[in-house]
């Protein structure tokens, strides 16, 4: 069944275009040969961009690890407080019941 809509025609054209052509189409010259200098420049730019992103991710990871450590220390403190308060409340209830702790 032939495709009749403009969108379908565009999709067919894209499907027939290779990934290489989509990515590097702008660096191909009129003779359909690759401009090596522009290709190398493109690759180097992509590598620089990837390195910059990796550095940002490393910084973000370090910041998040510090935050996680701080949160862990805070939770340890809260846990200690809860344990002490629970124990103290249990002792107060025992004292109100008569102090023998057998009930």
N, C-alpha and C positions, 0 to 999 in steps of 0.2 A: 504494500500500500504506500503510495508516494506521500511524502510530507509536504503540506501545503502552507503551514503558518510560517511567518518570518522567524519566530523563535525556534521552531523545529529545524528550519534551514540553517540557522546559526549554530544550533547544537550539532547538526550533522557536519558542518564545516569545522567546528572545533574538534569533533571526534576524529576527523581525518587529518588534523594537524598534530604532528608529533609533539611530545612534551619538550623536546629539545628546541623545536621551532618556536614554541610558546615562550620558553625561557630566554632563548638567545636570538630570537627573530630580529631584535633591534640592532644587533651587532653584525648581521649578515649584510654584505654589500650587494650591489646590483648584479654582480657576477656569480652570486650564490656561493661564494667562498667565504670562509670565516676570517674576520679581521682579528688576527692573533693578538695584536697589541690591546685591542679593546676587550678581548676575551680575558686576557691575563689581568687587565685592570679590573674587570668585573669580579673575577675570582678573588683578587686581593682585597677588594672592597668588602666582599662577602665574608672573607676570613676576618678582617678587621672588625666588622660588625658582630660576628659571632664571638670574637674574643672580648669585645666590650660587654656584650650580653652576659658572657660567662663570668666576667669580673663583677658585674652588678649582682648576679645570682649568688656568687660567693660571699659578697658583702651582706646581702640580705640573709643568707643562711647563717652567717656568723651572728648577726643581730638577733635572729630568731632563736639561736641556740642560747645566747645570753639571757634572753627573755624566758626561755623554757627553764633554765637553771634557776633564775630568780623565782619563777612560779613554783618550782619544786621545793625550794627552801621555804617559801611562804606556806605552802601546803603542809610541809613537815611541822612548822610552828603551829598551824591551825589544828592539826591532828593531835599534837601534844596538849594543846589547850582543851580540846574536846575530851580527851581521855581523862585529864585531871578533873575537869568539871563534872564528868559523868561519875567518876569515883567519889568525888566530894558530895555530889547529890545523893548517891547511894548511901554514904555514911550518914548524912543528915537525916534521911528517911529512917534508917535503922535506929538512930538516936531518938527520933520522935515516937517510934513504936515501942520503945522500952529498952533499947540498947543491947539486947542479947544477940541480934542478927540471925536468930534461928527461924524467923517467920518469913 
